Amino acid sequence: MSLYDLNDEMDEMPQRLRKWLSQLSRYRLSSCFSSKSNWMPSADIHETQEAYHVFIDLAGIEPSCVQLVVEGNLLHLRGERKRPQVNARTRIHQIEIDFGKFQRTFHFPVRLDSDGAQSSYRNGFLEIVLPKFQKSISVRVPLQHD
C-alpha cells in the first residue's frame, strides 16, 4: 500500500464511520443498554367533517396498560409495553422491538367533544374517534309582544 492509498483511506474514514453509526442506530442498540425507554408508538390521524380518527400501533400492549385523556383540543396517551420474559440462557440474535413506558400528546386545531370520544382495540391497533365540538347553531327567536 502506497502513501497515497493510505491518505485516501484516511480521507474516507469519517464517511465510513458515519455510515456505520447510522446502520447501528437503525438497530436501536442503545435501548438494549439503557433502562430508560423513550419510544413512542406510531400514529395516523384522519379527519372527516365530524371527527378525527386516530390510529395507534400498540401491538403487544394490554389494553389495561393504556390511558387516554381528552382535554380541550388535546389527546393525551400513556402506557407501557412490557418486555416478555425469556429464559436466562437464551441467546439474543436481534432486538428491534421497543419496550417501556411511553407518553404522547396530540394537538388538534379545534376543540374536541370529550363526551363523545370512543375507542376500540383490535389486532394491535387502537382506534380513537374524537368528534369535533359542535358550536351552537344560531336560531332565530321570534319576538313576542303584547
C-alpha positions as CSV (number, residue, x, y, z in Angstrom):
1,M,0.0,0.0,0.0
2,S,1.4,3.3,-1.0
3,L,1.4,6.6,1.0
4,Y,-1.3,7.9,-1.5
5,D,-3.5,4.9,-0.9
6,L,-3.2,5.4,2.9
7,N,-4.2,9.0,2.6
8,D,-7.3,8.1,0.5
9,E,-8.2,5.5,3.2
10,M,-7.9,8.1,5.9
11,D,-10.0,10.6,4.0
12,E,-12.8,8.1,3.7
13,M,-12.8,7.1,7.4
14,P,-15.2,9.8,8.6
15,Q,-17.7,8.9,5.9
16,R,-17.4,5.2,6.8
17,L,-17.8,5.9,10.5
18,R,-21.0,8.0,9.8
19,K,-22.4,5.2,7.7
20,W,-21.6,2.6,10.4
21,L,-23.2,4.7,13.1
22,S,-26.3,5.2,11.0
23,Q,-26.6,1.5,10.5
24,L,-26.0,0.8,14.2
25,S,-28.7,3.3,15.2
26,R,-31.2,1.5,13.0
27,Y,-31.0,-1.5,15.2
28,R,-31.6,0.7,18.3
29,L,-28.9,-0.9,20.3
30,S,-28.9,1.9,22.7
31,S,-32.2,0.7,24.1
32,C,-30.5,-2.6,25.0
33,F,-28.0,-1.0,27.3
34,S,-30.3,1.6,28.9
35,S,-33.0,1.0,31.5
36,K,-34.8,4.2,30.2
37,S,-37.1,4.0,27.2
38,N,-38.0,6.9,25.1
39,W,-40.1,5.3,22.3
40,M,-43.4,6.4,21.0
41,P,-45.9,4.3,19.2
42,S,-46.6,5.3,15.6
43,A,-49.9,7.1,14.9
44,D,-52.0,8.0,11.9
45,I,-54.7,10.7,12.1
46,H,-57.5,11.0,9.6
47,E,-60.1,13.8,9.6
48,T,-63.8,13.8,8.5
49,Q,-66.2,16.7,8.7
50,E,-67.5,15.5,12.0
51,A,-64.5,13.9,13.8
52,Y,-60.8,12.9,13.9
53,H,-59.9,9.2,13.7
54,V,-56.6,8.4,15.4
55,F,-55.0,5.0,14.7
56,I,-52.1,4.0,17.0
57,D,-49.9,0.9,16.7
58,L,-49.9,-0.7,20.1
59,A,-49.0,-4.3,19.2
60,G,-48.2,-6.4,22.3
61,I,-49.7,-4.0,24.8
62,E,-52.5,-5.0,27.1
63,P,-55.5,-2.5,26.9
64,S,-55.4,-2.2,30.6
65,C,-51.9,-0.7,30.3
66,V,-53.1,2.3,28.2
67,Q,-54.6,5.5,29.4
68,L,-56.4,8.1,27.2
69,V,-57.5,11.6,28.3
70,V,-59.2,14.1,26.1
71,E,-58.9,17.7,27.3
72,G,-60.0,20.7,25.2
73,N,-58.2,20.2,21.9
74,L,-55.6,17.7,23.2
75,L,-55.5,13.9,23.3
76,H,-53.1,12.5,25.9
77,L,-51.9,8.9,25.6
78,R,-49.9,7.0,28.1
79,G,-49.0,3.4,28.5
80,E,-46.4,0.7,28.8
81,R,-45.3,-2.2,26.7
82,K,-43.7,-4.8,28.9
83,R,-40.8,-6.9,27.7
84,P,-41.7,-10.6,27.5
85,Q,-39.9,-12.9,29.9
86,V,-37.3,-15.0,28.2
87,N,-35.2,-17.9,29.5
88,A,-31.9,-16.6,31.1
89,R,-29.9,-19.0,28.9
90,T,-31.5,-17.6,25.7
91,R,-29.0,-16.0,23.2
92,I,-30.4,-12.9,21.6
93,H,-29.7,-12.5,17.8
94,Q,-31.7,-9.4,17.1
95,I,-33.6,-6.7,19.0
96,E,-35.8,-4.2,17.2
97,I,-39.0,-4.0,19.3
98,D,-39.2,-1.1,21.7
99,F,-40.4,-1.7,25.2
100,G,-41.1,0.5,28.2
101,K,-43.3,3.4,29.1
102,F,-44.5,5.9,26.6
103,Q,-46.4,9.2,26.5
104,R,-47.7,11.2,23.6
105,T,-49.9,14.3,23.3
106,F,-51.7,15.1,20.1
107,H,-52.8,18.7,19.4
108,F,-55.9,19.3,17.2
109,P,-56.9,22.7,15.7
110,V,-60.4,22.6,17.1
111,R,-61.9,21.7,20.5
112,L,-62.9,18.0,20.9
113,D,-66.1,16.7,22.2
114,S,-64.7,14.6,25.1
115,D,-68.2,13.2,26.0
116,G,-68.5,11.7,22.5
117,A,-65.0,10.2,22.3
118,Q,-64.9,6.4,21.6
119,S,-62.0,3.9,21.3
120,S,-61.6,0.3,20.2
121,Y,-58.6,-2.0,20.3
122,R,-58.3,-4.6,17.6
123,N,-55.4,-6.6,16.1
124,G,-52.8,-4.5,17.9
125,F,-54.3,-1.2,16.7
126,L,-56.1,1.3,18.9
127,E,-58.6,3.4,17.1
128,I,-59.9,6.6,18.8
129,V,-62.8,8.6,17.3
130,L,-62.8,12.2,18.5
131,P,-65.9,14.1,17.5
132,K,-65.3,17.8,16.9
133,F,-67.1,20.0,19.4
134,Q,-70.1,21.4,17.7
135,K,-70.6,25.1,18.2
136,S,-74.1,26.2,18.9
137,I,-76.1,26.9,15.8
138,S,-77.8,30.3,15.8
139,V,-81.5,30.0,15.8
140,R,-83.9,32.9,15.1
141,V,-86.1,33.5,18.1
142,P,-89.4,35.1,17.4
143,L,-90.1,38.3,19.3
144,Q,-93.3,38.1,21.3
145,H,-95.2,41.2,22.0
146,D,-98.5,42.2,23.6
